[in-house]
Amino acid sequence: MIYSRFKIYKPNYIIFVFDYDRNNFRNKIYPYYKSNRKKIPSNLVKYILFIKRKLILWNIKILSIPNVEGDDVIASFINKIKKTNKNKYIFYILSYDKDFLQLVNKNIYLIISSKIYFSVKKFFNKYKIYPSLIKDLLALCGDKSDNIPGIKGIGIKTALILLNKIGNIKKIYKNLNKIKKLKIKNKSKIIKNLKENYKNILIWYKLIKFKKNINLKINLNKFLINNFLFNKIFYKINKLINFNI
């Protein structure tokens, strides 16, 4: 997947980010965070370690920080580069994780597959809200992959109506009476469930929102200097392992 995307977008620089482990601030504020996920198979762990060794051998930069999720590392890395380079760069995030949609803006694109990518325009055309509201969307309707339950009675369609017609979570709670005027089912129950889960939804929102201020003790310029031929290197990687990374 990475190899094929590389050939399409031809980036000048590339960085791999890995989770260091599963222990981070999210587990402390919500013990059930990702608790529904199965343990990573031992053979996959071996593959990941193998990939890391090869990437390091070929001088491809890797970022992995103890007690920090890879999502927050990526968000902080991009934020730091944008601040020091005044939006000089365009970023392509290659991931299946829909949480990354919250970072999408005019300079940041989320690449999911060869046929699926998201820009601000494409996201808005599909959902009628801006990518910055994905945090609110997932907090409202839940995210099974991260074991975030969401508000009972609110699915993605209802959540999109609330966000489109009223605004973010903060505005929704300030204007609960406006829900009565919307064309959605079980309005009274939804309002009741929202009131009963105010503290919970703030926690869920905090879980979903990326941290952009992680202290990255690295020389960004060194991370961005790559004088090798990516094409040949990715070809080597694909030849060495039994699946397409």
Disulfide bonds with the S-S distance in Angstrom:
none
